[in-house]
Amino acid sequence: MRDEREEQTREAIDGATSSEKQSGQSKHLGLSSGLSTGVSSGLSSGPNRVQAREPKRYNITLPVNGDRHPITVRGADTLLRVLREHLGLTGAKPGCENGDCGACTVLLDGTPNHSCLLLAVECAERQVTTVEGLGDAPIQRAFVDRYAFQCGYCTSGFLVKAHALVTTHPNADDLVIREWLQSNVCRCTCYQEIEEAVKGVLGGEYG
């Protein structure tokens, strides 16, 4: 009799456990189905639907190398990209695009800046000078005479920076020259020749 009751109790426990498992699975499936349906319906319709928005555009006037350019840009467009892709001025080069190499250097109101770090909208109505705008500046002839370039990729950035240096500090000593040029990188290691070109201009060799 005792054995029979134990057997009945064991069967009842097993049955209850089985029912709980089935119930849990059903609830889980129902919840998963509901979430899936809700997510799908939320993406496809309803007030919370995610929609891609067109970036806002701005009409600005960008003075570059003495010419005024009315252009339309996005808020995220860098000056470097606008110069190259909108205006066709490819002298400023995309190098690191993190402000580390200086290949994209331009003058903004006469001061050297990395154009990869400037937003075009920030430069509206401000004077931008690229290497194309240097004309026959003495520093360009000095670079040629001193062989201050090899592959040439970094040269435009160095020319702009060196031009600003000799214009701003006509009596610059070695320390000032190196401080000014340290923000630009030449992977061909023409640093000595670049310094000699700068010193040639500072020394009055090019008028």
N, C-alpha and C positions, 0 to 999 in steps of 0.2 A: 504494500500500500504506500509506504514511504517512497519507494523507488518510483512508483507511478506518479506521485505528486511532484517529485523532483523533475521528472521528465516533462511534465506539463508546464512547470515553471520555466524550464529551459526553453521550451518551444515558444512560450509567450514572450520571453525576452528577445529571442531571435526574431520573432515576427515584428515586435515593436521597433527593433533596430533597423530592420529591412524597410519598414514603412517610413521611418525618419530619413533614411538615406534617399529613398525615392522622392519624398516630399522636398528635401533639400535640393536635389537635382532639378526638380521641376521649378522651384523658385529661382534657382540660379539661371536656368535656361530662360525663364520668363524675364528675369532682370536683364540678362544679356541681350535678349531680343528687343526689350524696351529701349535699352541704351542705344543699340545699333539703329533702331528705327528713329529714335529721337535725334541722334547725331546726323543721320542721313537726311531727315526732314529739315533739320536746322541748317544744314549746308545748302540744301536745294531751295528752301523757301523760308518765309517768316521774317520778322523784323530784325533778327540777329544774324541774318545771312551775311557772310564775309564777302565783300566786293573789292576788287582791285581798283584803286583810284589813280587817275592820271596825276603825275606830279605837277605841282603848281609851277607856272612859268612866269618869268619877269621880263619886261621890256626895259632894257638899259642902254645907255650910251657909254661905250668904252673907248677912251682916247688912247691910241697906241701909236707910238713913233710919230706923233704930230698929226695923225688923222683920227677923226671921230667916227666910230663904228656903231650904228644903232643895231642891236642884236637882241634876240630872244633866248633866254637861258633858263635852265632849271635851277632851283635853289642849291642843288648839290653839285652843280658843274664847277670844276676847278678852273682857275685862270689858265693853267697849263693846257687843259683840254680845249678850252674855248679858243686860245691862241692858235693851237695846231689844227683843230678840226673845223672851227667856224671861220677863222680868218686866214688860214693857210700859212701862218708864220711858224715854221717848224724848227727855228733856231734853238728854242728852248726844248731840251730833250727830256723825255720820261726815263728816269733811271730807277732809283729806289722808290720814288713817289711816297716817301716817308719824311722828307726834309733832311735826309742824311748826306746825300752825295753832292748836291749843288749843281747838277747838270741842267736843272730847269731855272736857274737864277735869272731874274729880270729886275729892273729898277721900278719901284713904285714910288712916285713922287721923289725920285732921285735916290732912294734908299734900296740897297740890294734885298731881295726877298726870294724865297723859294716858291715859285708859282704853283707847285703841286699842293701847297698847304693853304693857298688863298682861294676863297670862293670868288667866282666872277662877279657876283652881285655886290661883294664888298669893294670891288674896284671900280664901280660905276662912277664916272666923272672924275676919276683920279688918273694921273699921268703915268702910263705904262711905257717903258722902254725895253725893247728886246735887243738881242745882238744885231738884228737887221737894222735897228735904228741908230747904231753907233756910227754908221757912215765910215769915213776915213779917219777914225780916231787913231791917235799915235800908238795906242796899245796894240792895235791890230798889226801894224807894221813891225813893232818890236817883237811880237810873237813869231812872226815869219823870220825875221833876222836872227833870232836866238833859237830857232827850232824848238819852240816851246809847246810842241804838240806831237803826237804820234798817230794814234787811231782817230783822234779828233772828236770823239763823242763828248768828252767833258769840256772841250775848248770853248764853246759858246758861253757856258756858265762862268768859266774862269775869265774870259774876256770882259764880261759884264761886271764881274766883281772887281777885277783889276782896274777897269776904267773908273769905277766909283772910288776905288782906293786912291788913285793918283789925282783924281779931281778933288776929293775931300781932304786928303792929307798930302799936300805937295812936298812936305818935308819929312815924310815917313821914314823911320829908321828900320833896321832889320826886324826888331821885335814887333813893331806895328804891322809890317808887311806880313809876317808869319801869322799874327793874330787874325788878320783879315782873310788870309787865304786858307786857314785851317778848316773852314766850313765847306770847302770844295774838295772833292776826291778825284785824283788822277790815277787810274789803275795801271797806266803805262809808266808811272813814276817819273814824270817830267818836272817835278817840283823845283829842282835847281834852275832849270832853264826858264821856268815861269817867273821865279824870283828875279833872275837876271833881266828878263824883259821888263818887269816892273821898275827895276832900278835904272834901266836905260832911259825909260820915260821920265822918271823922277830926276835923273841927271841932266835932262835937257837935250838928249841926243836926237829927239824927234820933234823939236820945235816947241 
